[in-house]
Amino acid sequence: MKLPKYPLASGDKFLTYEFISEGTKGLIFKRVQFKQTNLKNVYNLAFGDKDQTTGEIDDTVISNNGDSEKVLATVVATVYAFTDKYPDAAIYATGSTKARTRLYRMGITKYLSDVTRDFEILGERKNEWETFKKNVEYDGFLVKRKE
């Protein structure tokens, strides 16, 4: 994806990334966090606005800052950075709502030919996994860096 991205700051273990969205509503602090699940080498991708008081991710707020493509490209950049450090990791992602999961699916679909050069992408449907296909509604996504 050759899209503009925001500069990233990451934690020392490359599990947390932060950036600042700049748009119509001003500066909004964003956070991406990769959390180990109970499955070996499977990490959950958490993303949202960073609560400036607690530092926690709020994945329910709707920012509408007018820079969604740049934000998406920046989140994808964190997946590249994370899998550079952890090449065997698989990353699970889903939206906090069906509408957000749909937005993620639309983003994957839009850049599918770019992303599949470097990643295997699976879609979860009815607790089953399949190779990601356009125009299919999924409950979640699993991404793994190609070797």
C-alpha positions in Angstrom: 0.0 0.0 0.0 1.6 3.2 -1.2 -0.6 5.5 0.9 0.4 8.3 3.2 0.9 7.1 6.8 1.3 8.8 10.1 4.6 8.6 12.0 4.6 5.8 14.5 6.0 5.4 18.0 6.4 1.9 19.4 7.0 0.3 22.7 10.3 -1.5 23.3 8.8 -5.0 22.6 7.0 -3.7 19.5 3.6 -4.8 20.9 2.2 -1.2 21.2 2.2 1.5 18.6 0.9 5.1 18.8 0.3 7.8 16.3 -1.7 11.0 16.1 -4.6 11.4 13.6 -4.8 15.0 12.2 -8.1 15.9 10.6 -11.2 17.9 10.6 -11.7 17.4 14.4 -8.1 18.2 15.3 -5.5 15.9 16.8 -6.7 12.5 18.0 -4.3 10.1 19.7 -4.5 6.6 18.4 -3.2 3.3 19.8 -2.6 -0.1 18.3 -1.8 -3.0 20.6 -1.0 -6.6 19.9 -2.0 -8.9 22.8 -1.0 -12.5 23.1 -4.0 -14.9 23.1 -4.2 -18.3 24.7 -3.1 -19.8 21.4 0.6 -20.0 20.7 1.8 -17.2 18.3 -1.7 -15.8 17.9 -2.1 -12.1 18.8 -5.2 -10.0 19.0 -5.0 -6.6 17.3 -6.7 -3.9 19.4 -7.1 -0.5 17.9 -8.8 2.8 18.8 -8.5 6.2 20.3 -6.1 6.4 23.2 -7.7 7.6 26.4 -5.4 10.4 27.5 -6.1 9.8 31.2 -5.8 6.0 31.4 -3.7 5.3 28.3 -6.3 2.5 27.4 -7.8 2.0 24.0 -11.3 3.1 23.4 -12.5 1.1 20.4 -16.1 2.3 20.6 -15.7 6.0 19.8 -16.4 7.2 16.3 -13.7 9.8 15.5 -14.8 10.8 11.9 -11.6 12.9 11.6 -11.7 12.7 7.8 -8.4 10.7 7.4 -9.7 7.1 7.5 -7.4 5.9 4.6 -4.3 7.4 6.3 -5.3 5.8 9.6 -5.9 2.4 7.9 -2.6 2.6 6.2 -0.9 3.4 9.5 -2.6 0.5 11.2 -1.4 -1.7 8.3 2.1 -0.3 8.9 2.0 -1.5 12.5 1.1 -5.0 11.2 4.2 -4.9 9.0 6.4 -3.7 11.9 5.0 -6.2 14.4 5.5 -9.1 12.0 9.0 -7.9 11.2 9.8 -8.5 14.9 7.5 -11.6 15.3 7.5 -13.3 11.9 5.7 -16.4 13.1 2.8 -14.5 14.7 -0.7 -14.7 13.4 -2.9 -11.7 14.0 -6.6 -11.8 14.8 -8.7 -8.7 14.2 -12.4 -8.0 14.5 -14.4 -4.8 14.9 -16.0 -3.9 18.2 -19.3 -3.8 16.2 -20.6 -5.5 13.1 -20.3 -2.1 11.3 -16.6 -1.8 12.2 -15.9 -5.4 11.1 -17.6 -4.5 7.8 -15.3 -1.4 7.5 -12.2 -3.6 8.1 -13.5 -6.0 5.5 -14.0 -3.2 3.0 -10.4 -1.9 3.7 -9.0 -5.4 3.2 -11.0 -5.8 0.0 -9.9 -2.4 -1.4 -6.2 -3.2 -1.0 -6.4 -7.0 -1.3 -3.9 -7.3 -4.2 -1.3 -5.3 -2.3 -1.7 -7.0 1.1 -1.8 -10.5 -0.3 1.7 -10.1 -1.7 3.0 -10.2 1.9 0.3 -11.8 4.0 -2.1 -14.7 4.0 -5.6 -13.5 5.0 -8.3 -15.7 6.3 -11.9 -14.8 7.1 -13.9 -16.2 10.0 -17.5 -17.2 9.2 -19.7 -19.3 11.6 -16.6 -20.3 13.6 -14.9 -21.6 10.4 -11.9 -20.2 8.6 -11.5 -19.7 4.9 -9.2 -17.8 2.5 -10.5 -14.2 2.4 -12.9 -13.5 -0.4 -14.4 -10.3 -1.6 -18.0 -9.6 -0.9 -18.3 -12.2 1.9 -19.4 -11.1 5.4 -16.9 -12.2 8.0 -16.9 -12.1 11.8 -13.1 -11.7 12.1 -9.9 -11.9 10.2 -6.6 -13.8 10.7 -3.4 -12.4 9.1 -0.1 -14.1 8.8 3.1 -12.9 7.1 4.1 -15.0 4.2 7.5 -16.7 4.5 
